[in-house]
């Protein structure tokens, strides 16, 4: 008699290996096999070990779910539960938190990986810049990849052979060649890469992971989070910059994202509409993580946050990594022989499927603008090249960036500067238009508006956006909605109290069941906060 063995599918799945392919910043790929219960931290450590990377807290792993929504892989959760798709899995290793000051990066390897990320941001339109800035950034890339200009090796149109920008004009190529020939001679690849980082980190769109939204007027808006705070872009203007100390709360409800902050000691709120609830939740989580990373001095100060004031409603999330200050302190303590950096040429690092994307930055200015004397001095200073920071020195070699001096950035900021920052700031001659394929919700070309179900409302004819004082109506409407929710909860509790005290006549069976239900809810209300406190204390690093 033949014996039939039954094996649980769940037990079988526990031992099943799944293939993971991770696409790196230079477009090369590495693969590994994981178990179903393997957590995200394993993959992060796997890639960092592959690079011999110690300053790893700036980086993360991204993936796209079946609904084409992008996510950051959470290190403390199972990979298979996060992916929501069948293996094999494909993910991308990217910079998650951009260093506020490149001078404080200790190792050349970390600077090189950040350079690769900035190069991607330039190509895909995430790093919006002016014509002169684009020429300097492009020249730094050429210097890092090719070295000094050599008339015997470099023909007249040698810049056109490289895809630095999606569709670069001949005028831009001539300017890049001019800067490369005359201003960057003698710079080694590490120095040229470092000068690119110094220039890039002064731009308003540095570190912005753009999230497409609609504002209250139906205008397409891009939201982002930087080391400075929460930023809002429309067209070629930065409409809002709310610094992290002034951000009181980030929350979302459905497809609406709220930023509650203070300005001039007055509380106000900004509301934006995303394409889907999943995109809104992703936006909220990105904001919570960036606020925790850049705002707090210690990771022990980070608390679990809720998307709603009512504890049993909405989502709860807690950033579990190090904060920026801790990362810089850990970098300063690194004492080892720097690992070898294996550089990849620009022709090898460009993925072929990205070359035919839409025009992101047409570097021809809409209106020819003559550079001011200050800008000319700025370009000359940057062209000379700044020395790299020594591995064993924590003292910055330059006191301030020439770009910051040109824009009037000072520490601490003056009252006049704060007033200026309240008004829209023109960041370029061109509109901010990142590649649609690189947005948190990937779409086809020219289909950003189609992300949103509702048709755009008519734009109000005005020169400026809503100031904080003009947002009282939206804030009051939101507060009224929350007050109604609390009233509903109060009515439910009053009804339960009437049943328990006999003031409300019901069937005895229903009454007994209601009493048990209310007692159970009371125990839950008492025990649930204690469990949350216990979980937070256990998960606290």
C-alpha positions as CSV (number, residue, x, y, z in Angstrom):
1,X,0.0,0.0,0.0
2,X,1.4,3.3,-1.1
3,X,1.7,6.0,1.6
4,X,0.7,9.5,0.5
5,X,2.6,12.3,2.3
6,X,1.0,15.7,2.7
7,X,3.3,18.7,3.2
8,X,2.1,22.0,4.3
9,X,2.6,24.7,1.6
10,X,3.5,27.2,4.3
11,X,6.3,25.0,5.6
12,X,7.5,24.4,2.1
13,X,7.6,28.1,1.3
14,X,9.7,28.8,4.4
15,X,12.7,27.0,2.9
16,X,12.1,28.3,-0.6
17,X,14.9,30.5,-2.0
18,X,14.0,33.5,-4.0
19,X,16.3,35.4,-6.4
20,X,16.9,39.1,-5.8
21,X,18.6,41.4,-8.4
22,X,19.8,44.8,-7.3
23,X,20.6,47.4,-9.8
24,X,23.5,49.6,-8.7
25,X,24.1,53.3,-9.3
26,X,26.4,52.6,-12.3
27,X,23.6,50.4,-13.8
28,X,25.5,47.2,-13.1
29,X,23.6,44.4,-11.3
30,X,24.3,42.0,-8.5
31,X,22.2,39.1,-7.5
32,X,21.6,37.0,-4.4
33,X,19.2,34.4,-3.0
34,X,17.0,35.1,0.1
35,X,14.5,33.2,2.2
36,X,10.9,34.2,2.6
37,X,11.5,35.5,6.1
38,X,14.7,37.4,5.2
39,X,14.4,41.1,6.2
40,X,15.4,44.2,4.2
41,X,18.4,44.9,6.3
42,X,20.1,41.8,4.9
43,X,20.0,43.2,1.3
44,X,21.3,46.6,2.5
45,X,24.2,44.9,4.3
46,X,24.8,42.6,1.3
47,X,25.4,45.6,-1.0
48,X,27.4,47.5,1.5
49,X,29.7,44.5,2.0
50,X,30.0,44.2,-1.8
51,X,31.2,47.9,-1.9
52,X,33.0,47.7,1.4
53,X,30.9,50.8,2.3
54,X,30.9,52.0,5.9
55,X,28.9,55.3,5.5
56,X,25.9,53.3,4.5
57,X,23.1,55.2,6.3
58,X,22.7,57.7,3.4
59,X,21.6,54.8,1.1
60,X,18.6,52.7,0.6
61,X,16.9,50.2,-1.7
62,X,13.9,51.1,-3.9
63,X,11.4,48.8,-5.5
64,X,8.2,49.1,-7.6
65,X,5.0,47.2,-6.6
66,X,2.6,45.7,-9.2
67,X,0.6,49.0,-9.2
68,X,3.7,50.8,-10.3
69,X,4.1,52.6,-6.9
70,X,7.6,53.1,-5.8
71,X,8.7,52.3,-2.2
72,X,11.7,52.3,0.0
73,X,12.6,48.8,1.3
74,X,12.0,48.8,5.1
75,X,15.0,47.1,6.9
76,X,13.0,45.6,9.8
77,X,10.3,43.9,7.7
78,X,10.3,40.8,5.6
79,X,11.2,41.4,2.0
80,X,8.6,39.0,0.5
81,X,5.8,40.7,2.5
82,X,6.9,44.1,1.2
83,X,7.3,43.3,-2.5
84,X,3.6,42.3,-3.1
85,X,4.7,40.4,-6.2
86,X,6.2,37.1,-7.2
87,X,9.9,36.4,-7.4
88,X,12.4,37.0,-8.9
89,X,12.6,40.5,-7.4
90,X,14.3,43.5,-9.0
91,X,15.3,46.5,-6.9
92,X,17.6,49.6,-7.1
93,X,20.3,50.8,-4.8
94,X,20.0,54.6,-4.5
95,X,20.9,57.5,-2.2
96,X,18.0,57.9,0.2
97,X,19.2,60.8,2.4
98,X,21.5,63.3,0.7
99,X,24.4,64.6,2.9
100,X,23.8,68.2,3.8
101,X,27.5,69.0,3.6
102,X,29.7,66.9,1.3
103,X,32.7,68.2,3.2
104,X,31.7,65.9,6.1
105,X,31.7,62.7,4.1
106,X,34.8,60.9,5.3
107,X,35.6,58.4,2.5
108,X,36.2,58.8,-1.2
109,X,34.0,55.7,-1.9
110,X,30.9,57.4,-0.4
111,X,31.6,60.6,-2.4
112,X,31.9,58.6,-5.6
113,X,28.5,56.8,-5.0
114,X,26.9,60.2,-4.3
115,X,28.5,61.6,-7.4
116,X,26.9,58.7,-9.4
117,X,23.5,59.6,-7.9
118,X,23.9,63.3,-8.7
119,X,24.8,62.3,-12.3
120,X,21.6,60.4,-12.5
121,X,19.6,63.3,-11.1
122,X,21.1,65.6,-13.7
123,X,20.2,63.3,-16.6
124,X,16.6,62.7,-15.4
125,X,15.8,66.3,-14.6
126,X,15.5,66.0,-10.9
127,X,18.3,68.5,-10.3
128,X,17.1,71.6,-12.0
129,X,19.8,74.2,-12.7
130,X,20.5,77.2,-14.8
131,X,22.5,77.2,-18.0
132,X,25.8,78.3,-16.4
133,X,25.4,75.7,-13.6
134,X,24.6,73.0,-16.1
135,X,27.8,73.8,-18.0
136,X,29.9,73.6,-14.9
137,X,28.3,70.3,-13.7
138,X,28.7,68.8,-17.2
139,X,32.4,69.9,-17.4
140,X,33.0,68.3,-14.0
141,X,31.6,65.0,-15.3
142,X,33.7,65.2,-18.4
143,X,36.8,66.0,-16.4
144,X,36.2,63.1,-14.0
145,X,35.5,60.7,-16.9
146,X,38.1,61.8,-19.5
147,X,40.7,63.8,-17.6
148,X,42.3,66.9,-19.0
149,X,41.4,68.2,-22.5
150,X,43.8,67.0,-25.2
151,X,43.3,68.4,-28.7
152,X,44.9,65.3,-30.2
153,X,42.5,62.9,-28.5
154,X,39.4,65.1,-28.3
155,X,37.8,66.2,-31.6
156,X,35.8,69.4,-31.9
157,X,32.4,67.8,-31.1
158,X,33.7,65.3,-28.4
159,X,31.1,66.5,-25.8
160,X,28.2,65.4,-28.1
161,X,29.4,61.8,-27.7
162,X,28.3,61.8,-24.1
163,X,24.7,61.7,-22.8
164,X,25.1,64.0,-19.8
165,X,21.7,65.7,-20.2
166,X,18.8,64.0,-22.1
167,X,18.9,66.4,-25.1
168,X,21.7,68.8,-24.8
169,X,22.0,71.7,-27.2
170,X,25.1,72.6,-29.1
171,X,25.3,75.9,-27.2
172,X,25.5,73.9,-23.9
173,X,28.1,71.5,-25.4
174,X,30.3,74.4,-26.5
175,X,30.0,75.9,-23.0
176,X,30.9,72.6,-21.3
177,X,33.9,72.2,-23.6
178,X,35.0,75.8,-22.8
179,X,34.9,75.1,-19.0
180,X,36.5,71.8,-19.4
181,X,39.4,73.2,-21.4
182,X,40.1,76.3,-19.4
183,X,39.0,75.9,-15.8
184,X,39.3,72.3,-14.7
185,X,42.7,71.3,-16.1
186,X,44.8,69.3,-13.7
187,X,41.9,68.0,-11.6
188,X,42.0,64.3,-10.8
189,X,38.7,62.3,-10.9
190,X,38.2,62.5,-7.1
191,X,38.7,66.3,-7.1
192,X,36.4,66.8,-10.1
193,X,33.7,64.6,-8.5
194,X,34.0,66.5,-5.2
195,X,33.7,69.9,-7.0
196,X,30.5,68.6,-8.6
197,X,29.1,67.7,-5.2
198,X,30.1,71.2,-3.8
199,X,28.2,72.8,-6.7
200,X,25.2,70.5,-6.6
201,X,24.5,70.7,-2.9
202,X,24.0,74.5,-3.2
203,X,21.1,74.1,-5.7
204,X,17.5,74.3,-4.4
205,X,16.6,71.0,-6.0
206,X,19.5,69.1,-4.5
207,X,18.2,65.9,-2.8
208,X,14.6,66.4,-3.9
209,X,12.8,63.2,-4.7
210,X,9.8,64.8,-6.6
211,X,6.3,63.8,-5.7
212,X,3.7,65.0,-8.2
213,X,0.6,66.5,-6.6
214,X,-2.2,69.0,-7.2
215,X,-2.6,72.0,-5.0
216,X,-6.0,73.6,-3.9
217,X,-6.3,75.3,-7.3
218,X,-5.6,72.1,-9.4
219,X,-2.1,73.2,-10.4
220,X,0.5,70.5,-10.9
221,X,3.0,70.8,-8.0
222,X,6.0,68.9,-7.0
223,X,6.7,68.2,-3.4
224,X,10.0,67.2,-1.9
225,X,12.0,66.8,1.3
226,X,15.5,68.1,1.7
227,X,18.0,68.6,4.6
228,X,16.5,72.1,5.0
229,X,12.9,71.1,5.2
230,X,9.7,70.6,3.2
231,X,9.8,72.2,-0.3
232,X,7.1,72.9,-2.9
233,X,7.9,73.6,-6.6
234,X,5.6,75.0,-9.3
235,X,6.9,75.9,-12.7
236,X,10.3,77.5,-12.2
237,X,9.6,78.7,-8.7
238,X,10.1,77.3,-5.2
239,X,6.8,78.3,-3.7
240,X,7.4,77.2,-0.1
241,X,10.2,76.1,2.1
242,X,9.1,75.1,5.6
243,X,12.2,74.3,7.7
244,X,12.0,71.1,9.8
245,X,11.9,72.9,13.2
246,X,8.7,74.7,11.9
247,X,7.0,71.5,10.7
248,X,4.6,70.4,13.4
249,X,2.9,67.4,11.8
250,X,2.7,65.5,8.6
251,X,-0.5,63.5,7.9
252,X,-2.6,62.1,5.2
253,X,-6.2,61.0,4.7
254,X,-7.1,59.1,1.5
255,X,-5.4,61.0,-1.4
256,X,-4.9,64.2,0.5
257,X,-1.6,65.1,2.2
258,X,-1.4,67.7,4.9
259,X,1.6,69.7,6.2
260,X,0.9,71.6,9.4
261,X,3.6,74.1,10.4
262,X,4.2,77.4,12.0
263,X,5.2,80.7,10.4
264,X,5.6,83.9,12.5
265,X,4.3,82.0,15.6
266,X,1.1,81.2,13.7
267,X,-0.1,77.7,13.0
268,X,-1.2,77.0,9.4
269,X,-1.7,74.1,7.0
270,X,-0.9,73.2,3.4
271,X,-3.0,70.5,1.6
272,X,-2.1,68.6,-1.6
273,X,-3.9,65.9,-3.6
274,X,-2.1,62.9,-4.9
275,X,-3.1,60.4,-7.6
276,X,-3.8,57.4,-5.4
277,X,-4.0,56.6,-1.6
278,X,-0.8,54.5,-2.0
279,X,1.1,57.5,-3.4
280,X,-0.2,59.6,-0.6
281,X,1.0,57.1,2.0
282,X,4.4,56.8,0.4
283,X,4.7,60.6,0.4
284,X,3.8,60.7,4.1
285,X,6.3,58.0,5.0
286,X,9.1,59.8,3.0
287,X,8.3,63.0,4.9
288,X,8.3,61.2,8.3
289,X,11.7,59.6,7.6
290,X,13.3,62.7,6.3
291,X,12.1,64.8,9.2
292,X,13.4,62.3,11.6
293,X,16.8,62.0,9.8
294,X,17.5,65.7,9.5
295,X,15.7,67.2,12.5
296,X,16.7,65.1,15.5
297,X,20.1,65.0,17.3
298,X,19.7,61.4,18.5
299,X,17.8,58.4,17.2
300,X,16.5,57.8,20.7
301,X,14.4,61.0,20.3
302,X,12.4,59.5,17.4
303,X,8.9,58.4,18.3
304,X,6.2,56.5,16.4
305,X,4.0,58.9,14.5
306,X,0.4,58.4,13.4
307,X,-1.3,59.8,10.3
308,X,-4.3,60.7,12.4
309,X,-5.0,62.3,15.8
310,X,-7.2,59.4,16.8
311,X,-5.0,56.4,17.8
312,X,-7.1,53.7,16.3
313,X,-7.4,55.4,12.9
314,X,-4.9,55.8,10.2
315,X,-1.3,54.4,9.8
316,X,1.5,54.3,12.3
317,X,5.1,54.5,11.3
318,X,8.5,54.9,13.0
319,X,11.9,55.6,11.3
320,X,14.3,53.1,12.8
321,X,17.7,54.2,11.4
322,X,20.4,56.7,12.5
323,X,20.0,60.4,12.2
324,X,22.2,62.8,10.2
325,X,24.2,64.0,13.2
326,X,24.9,60.4,14.3
327,X,26.0,59.5,10.8
328,X,28.5,62.4,10.7
329,X,29.8,61.5,14.1
330,X,30.3,57.9,13.1
331,X,32.1,59.0,9.9
332,X,34.5,61.0,11.8
333,X,35.6,57.9,13.8
334,X,36.4,55.8,10.7
335,X,40.0,54.7,10.9
336,X,41.0,52.3,8.1
337,X,42.8,52.2,4.9
338,X,40.4,53.7,2.3
339,X,39.0,51.0,0.0
340,X,39.8,51.1,-3.7
341,X,37.2,52.8,-5.8
342,X,36.4,51.1,-9.1
343,X,35.1,53.8,-11.4
344,X,33.0,53.1,-14.5
345,X,33.2,55.3,-17.6
346,X,30.3,57.5,-18.6
347,X,29.6,55.4,-21.7
348,X,29.2,52.3,-19.6
349,X,27.0,53.8,-16.9
350,X,24.1,55.0,-19.0
351,X,21.3,52.6,-19.4
352,X,20.1,52.3,-23.0
353,X,16.4,52.4,-22.2
354,X,16.7,55.9,-20.6
355,X,18.2,57.6,-23.7
356,X,14.9,58.1,-25.5
357,X,13.0,59.7,-22.6
358,X,11.3,63.1,-22.9
359,X,13.3,66.3,-22.9
360,X,13.8,67.2,-19.2
361,X,16.2,70.1,-19.3
362,X,16.5,72.2,-22.5
363,X,19.5,74.2,-21.4
364,X,18.8,77.0,-23.9
365,X,17.6,79.9,-21.7
366,X,14.1,81.1,-22.5
367,X,15.5,84.7,-22.3
368,X,19.2,85.3,-22.7
369,X,20.6,86.5,-19.4
370,X,24.0,88.0,-18.9
371,X,25.7,86.7,-15.8
372,X,26.3,89.2,-13.1
373,X,29.8,90.0,-12.0
374,X,29.2,88.0,-8.8
375,X,28.2,85.0,-10.9
376,X,31.3,85.4,-13.0
377,X,33.5,85.5,-9.9
378,X,31.6,82.5,-8.6
379,X,32.4,80.4,-11.7
380,X,36.0,81.4,-11.6
381,X,36.3,80.3,-7.9
382,X,34.6,77.0,-8.5
383,X,36.6,76.4,-11.7
384,X,39.9,76.4,-9.7
385,X,38.7,73.4,-7.8
386,X,38.5,72.8,-4.1
387,X,40.8,70.4,-2.3
388,X,39.4,67.2,-1.0
389,X,38.9,66.9,2.7
390,X,41.6,64.8,4.4
391,X,40.5,61.5,5.8
392,X,41.7,62.4,9.3
393,X,40.4,65.9,9.5
394,X,37.0,67.1,10.6
395,X,37.6,70.8,10.0
396,X,36.1,72.1,6.8
397,X,38.8,73.4,4.4
398,X,36.5,76.1,3.0
399,X,34.3,78.3,5.2
400,X,31.4,78.7,2.8
401,X,30.4,77.9,-0.7
402,X,30.7,80.6,-3.3
403,X,27.2,79.8,-4.5
404,X,25.9,80.5,-1.0
405,X,27.7,83.8,-0.9
406,X,26.2,84.7,-4.3
407,X,22.7,84.0,-3.1
408,X,23.1,85.7,0.3
409,X,22.9,82.6,2.4
410,X,24.3,83.3,5.9
411,X,24.3,81.6,9.3
412,X,22.3,82.4,11.2
413,X,19.7,83.7,8.8
414,X,18.7,87.3,9.2
415,X,15.1,88.6,9.5
416,X,15.3,90.0,5.9
417,X,16.3,86.6,4.6
418,X,13.4,84.9,6.3
419,X,11.0,87.4,4.7
420,X,12.5,86.7,1.3
421,X,12.1,82.9,1.8
422,X,8.4,83.4,2.4
423,X,8.0,84.6,-1.2
424,X,8.3,82.4,-4.3
425,X,12.0,82.0,-5.3
426,X,12.9,81.7,-8.9
427,X,15.3,78.7,-9.2
428,X,15.7,78.6,-13.0
429,X,14.7,80.0,-16.3
430,X,12.9,76.7,-16.9
431,X,10.0,74.9,-15.3
432,X,10.7,72.0,-12.9
433,X,9.8,68.9,-15.0
434,X,11.5,65.7,-13.8
435,X,11.4,62.6,-16.0
436,X,8.0,60.9,-15.6
437,X,9.7,57.5,-15.4
438,X,11.6,58.6,-12.3
439,X,8.7,59.9,-10.3
440,X,7.5,58.0,-7.2
441,X,4.5,56.9,-9.3
442,X,6.0,56.0,-12.7
443,X,3.9,57.0,-15.8
444,X,4.5,57.3,-19.5
445,X,5.7,60.5,-21.1
446,X,3.6,63.6,-20.7
447,X,1.0,61.8,-18.6
448,X,1.6,63.4,-15.2
449,X,-1.8,65.2,-15.4
450,X,-3.5,61.8,-16.2
451,X,-2.4,60.5,-12.8
452,X,-5.2,62.4,-11.2
453,X,-8.8,61.2,-11.5
454,X,-10.4,64.6,-11.0
455,X,-10.1,67.3,-13.6
456,X,-8.0,70.3,-12.8
457,X,-9.9,73.2,-11.3
458,X,-9.4,76.6,-12.9
459,X,-6.2,78.2,-11.7
460,X,-6.7,81.4,-9.8
461,X,-5.4,84.5,-11.6
462,X,-2.8,85.7,-9.2
463,X,0.9,86.3,-9.2
464,X,1.7,84.5,-6.0
465,X,0.6,81.4,-4.1
466,X,-1.4,81.3,-0.9
467,X,0.5,82.7,2.0
468,X,0.2,81.2,5.4
469,X,-2.3,83.9,6.4
470,X,-4.5,83.0,3.4
471,X,-4.8,79.3,4.4
472,X,-7.0,79.8,7.4
473,X,-10.1,78.6,5.5
474,X,-8.5,75.3,4.6
475,X,-7.2,74.9,8.1
476,X,-10.5,75.6,9.7
477,X,-12.3,73.1,7.4
478,X,-9.8,70.4,8.3
479,X,-10.2,71.1,12.0
480,X,-14.0,71.1,11.7
481,X,-13.8,67.7,10.0
482,X,-11.6,66.3,12.9
483,X,-14.0,67.8,15.4
484,X,-16.9,66.0,13.7
485,X,-15.0,62.7,14.0
486,X,-14.5,63.2,17.7
487,X,-18.2,64.0,18.1
488,X,-19.1,60.8,16.4
489,X,-16.8,58.9,18.8
490,X,-18.4,60.7,21.8
491,X,-21.9,59.8,20.6
492,X,-20.9,56.1,20.3
493,X,-19.5,56.2,23.8
494,X,-22.6,57.9,25.2
495,X,-24.8,55.3,23.6
496,X,-22.8,52.6,25.1
497,X,-23.0,54.3,28.5
498,X,-26.8,54.6,28.3
499,X,-27.0,50.8,27.6
500,X,-24.9,49.9,30.5
501,X,-26.8,52.2,33.0
502,X,-30.2,51.0,31.7
503,X,-31.2,54.4,30.4
504,X,-31.8,52.9,27.0
505,X,-34.2,50.0,26.6
506,X,-33.0,47.2,24.4
507,X,-33.4,43.4,24.2
508,X,-31.7,41.8,27.2
509,X,-29.6,39.6,24.9
510,X,-28.4,42.6,23.0
511,X,-27.8,44.4,26.2
512,X,-25.6,41.6,27.6
513,X,-23.7,41.5,24.4
514,X,-23.2,45.2,24.4
515,X,-21.9,45.2,27.9
516,X,-19.4,42.6,27.0
517,X,-18.4,44.6,23.9
518,X,-18.0,47.8,25.9
519,X,-15.9,46.0,28.6
520,X,-13.7,44.5,25.9
521,X,-13.2,47.9,24.3
522,X,-12.4,49.4,27.7
523,X,-9.7,46.8,28.2
524,X,-8.4,47.4,24.7
525,X,-8.2,51.2,25.3
526,X,-6.3,50.5,28.5
527,X,-3.9,47.8,27.2
528,X,-3.2,49.1,23.7
529,X,-1.2,52.2,24.7
530,X,0.8,50.0,27.1
531,X,1.6,47.6,24.3
532,X,2.7,50.4,22.0
533,X,5.0,51.8,24.7
534,X,6.5,48.4,25.2
535,X,7.0,47.8,21.4
536,X,8.6,51.2,21.1
537,X,11.0,50.5,23.9
538,X,11.9,47.1,22.5
539,X,12.5,48.5,18.9
540,X,14.4,51.5,20.1
541,X,18.1,51.1,18.9
